[in-house]
Amino acid sequence: MLLPSPTSISIPPKPYISQCFLYNRSSSTSRRRLNLRSMAKQTGEEVSTNGITEKLAIAGGLIANPVIGWSLYTLKTTGCGLPPGPGGSLGALEGVSYLVVVGIVGWSLYTKSKTGSGLPNGPFGLLGGVEGLSYLSLVAILVVFGVQFYQQGSLPGPVPVPGDQCFG
């Protein structure tokens, strides 16, 4: 069954939104332009940390996570951590890397408890990637340390002492 359709349909003009401005068409030919703005203030805890903190966390995490991977591999294969290196610099880098990863995970958990979501993605998604790698590194730390403690009965100390099996 075919129904005849009207040849011309008249749609009354309605207000429309275009490029963040609200235009209202009235029966007259004049237009009135309304500017819409969102002006929310940030309080002390909501202040964005888009500055130096995020950049330091990204740089620190991109260095610390591979160092921890190398340290855990060395611990698992030799029973000792990384060697001290020249002037103790490699051992210091290893220790600081563990602190950086624990700091990033702590910052992420704090942010999660306050906002309901983890850290922001940051530039190019790097902060979100560092956050995910830090959680993976933390799980790897717990697994390798647990296996080391189960097999050896202890973990190597952070500072070599005379007579120690690792660099003593």
C-alpha positions as CSV (number, residue, x, y, z in Angstrom):
1,M,0.0,0.0,0.0
2,L,1.4,3.4,-1.0
3,L,0.6,6.5,0.9
4,P,0.9,9.9,-0.7
5,S,3.4,12.2,0.9
6,P,3.3,15.9,1.0
7,T,5.6,17.6,-1.4
8,S,6.8,20.3,0.9
9,I,7.5,19.9,4.6
10,S,8.0,23.0,6.7
11,I,10.2,22.6,9.8
12,P,10.0,25.4,12.3
13,P,13.4,27.0,13.1
14,K,14.8,25.7,16.4
15,P,17.7,27.0,18.5
16,Y,21.0,25.3,17.5
17,I,24.5,25.1,19.0
18,S,27.5,25.8,16.9
19,Q,31.1,26.3,18.0
20,C,30.4,26.8,21.7
21,F,28.0,29.7,21.0
22,L,24.3,29.5,21.4
23,Y,22.3,31.2,18.7
24,N,18.6,31.7,19.1
25,R,16.6,32.2,16.0
26,S,13.6,34.4,16.6
27,S,10.8,35.3,14.3
28,S,12.6,38.5,13.4
29,T,15.7,38.6,11.3
30,S,18.1,39.7,14.0
31,R,20.3,37.3,15.8
32,R,21.4,37.4,19.4
33,R,24.7,35.8,20.3
34,L,25.2,34.4,23.8
35,N,28.6,33.4,25.0
36,L,28.8,30.3,27.2
37,R,31.7,29.8,29.6
38,S,32.6,27.2,32.1
39,M,34.5,28.8,35.0
40,A,35.3,26.2,37.6
41,K,37.9,26.9,40.3
42,Q,40.3,24.3,41.5
43,T,40.8,23.8,45.2
44,G,44.0,22.8,46.9
45,E,43.5,19.0,46.4
46,E,42.2,19.3,42.9
47,V,45.1,21.3,41.5
48,S,46.6,19.6,38.5
49,T,50.2,18.5,38.6
50,N,50.8,18.9,34.9
51,G,54.2,20.5,35.6
52,I,57.5,19.3,36.8
53,T,56.1,16.4,38.9
54,E,54.7,14.5,36.0
55,K,57.9,15.1,33.9
56,L,60.1,13.9,36.7
57,A,57.9,10.8,37.3
58,I,58.0,10.0,33.6
59,A,61.8,10.4,33.3
60,G,62.4,8.5,36.6
61,G,60.0,5.7,35.7
62,L,61.5,5.2,32.2
63,I,64.9,4.8,33.8
64,A,63.9,2.9,37.0
65,N,61.8,0.2,35.5
66,P,64.5,-1.3,33.2
67,V,67.1,-1.0,36.0
68,I,64.8,-3.0,38.2
69,G,64.3,-5.6,35.5
70,W,68.1,-5.9,35.2
71,S,68.5,-6.1,39.0
72,L,65.8,-8.8,39.4
73,Y,67.3,-10.8,36.6
74,T,70.7,-10.6,38.2
75,L,69.3,-11.5,41.6
76,K,67.5,-14.5,40.2
77,T,70.5,-15.8,38.2
78,T,73.3,-15.0,40.7
79,G,71.6,-14.7,44.1
80,C,73.1,-11.1,44.3
81,G,71.9,-7.7,43.2
82,L,73.8,-5.5,40.8
83,P,77.5,-4.9,41.4
84,P,78.4,-1.6,43.1
85,G,80.0,-0.2,40.0
86,P,82.4,2.7,39.8
87,G,82.2,4.6,43.1
88,G,79.1,2.7,44.0
89,S,77.0,4.4,41.3
90,L,75.4,1.3,39.9
91,G,74.3,0.1,43.3
92,A,73.0,3.6,44.1
93,L,71.0,3.7,40.8
94,E,69.5,0.3,41.7
95,G,68.4,1.5,45.2
96,V,67.0,4.8,43.9
97,S,65.2,2.8,41.1
98,Y,63.3,0.8,43.8
99,L,62.4,3.9,45.6
100,V,61.1,5.6,42.4
101,V,58.9,2.6,41.5
102,V,57.5,2.5,45.0
103,G,56.9,6.2,44.9
104,I,55.0,6.1,41.6
105,V,52.8,3.2,42.8
106,G,52.2,5.1,46.1
107,W,51.3,8.3,44.1
108,S,49.0,6.2,41.9
109,L,47.2,4.6,44.9
110,Y,46.8,8.0,46.6
111,T,45.3,9.5,43.4
112,K,43.1,6.5,43.0
113,S,41.7,6.9,46.6
114,K,41.1,10.6,46.1
115,T,39.7,10.8,42.6
116,G,38.6,7.2,41.8
117,S,41.0,6.9,38.9
118,G,44.7,6.5,38.6
119,L,47.3,9.0,37.3
120,P,46.5,11.0,34.2
121,N,47.9,9.8,30.9
122,G,50.4,12.7,30.7
123,P,52.0,13.8,27.5
124,F,51.9,11.1,24.8
125,G,50.4,8.7,27.4
126,L,53.8,8.3,29.0
127,L,52.7,8.8,32.6
128,G,50.0,6.2,32.2
129,G,52.6,3.8,30.7
130,V,55.1,4.4,33.5
131,E,52.3,3.8,36.0
132,G,51.5,0.4,34.4
133,L,55.2,-0.6,34.2
134,S,55.7,0.4,37.8
135,Y,52.8,-1.9,38.9
136,L,54.3,-4.7,36.8
137,S,57.7,-4.1,38.3
138,L,56.2,-4.2,41.8
139,V,54.6,-7.6,41.1
140,A,58.0,-8.8,39.7
141,I,59.8,-7.6,42.8
142,L,57.4,-9.4,45.1
143,V,57.7,-12.7,43.1
144,V,61.5,-12.6,42.7
145,F,62.1,-11.6,46.3
146,G,59.7,-14.3,47.5
147,V,61.4,-17.0,45.4
148,Q,64.9,-15.7,46.6
149,F,63.8,-15.8,50.2
150,Y,62.2,-19.3,49.8
151,Q,65.4,-20.7,48.1
152,Q,68.1,-18.9,50.1
153,G,66.4,-18.2,53.3
154,S,67.2,-14.4,53.1
155,L,67.7,-11.5,50.8
156,P,71.0,-9.9,50.1
157,G,71.6,-6.8,52.1
158,P,71.7,-3.3,50.5
159,V,75.2,-2.7,51.7
160,P,78.0,-5.2,51.1
161,V,79.7,-6.3,54.3
162,P,83.0,-8.2,54.7
163,G,82.6,-11.9,54.3
164,D,79.3,-11.5,52.5
165,Q,78.7,-13.7,49.4
166,C,77.8,-10.7,47.4
167,F,80.7,-8.2,46.7
168,G,81.9,-8.5,50.3
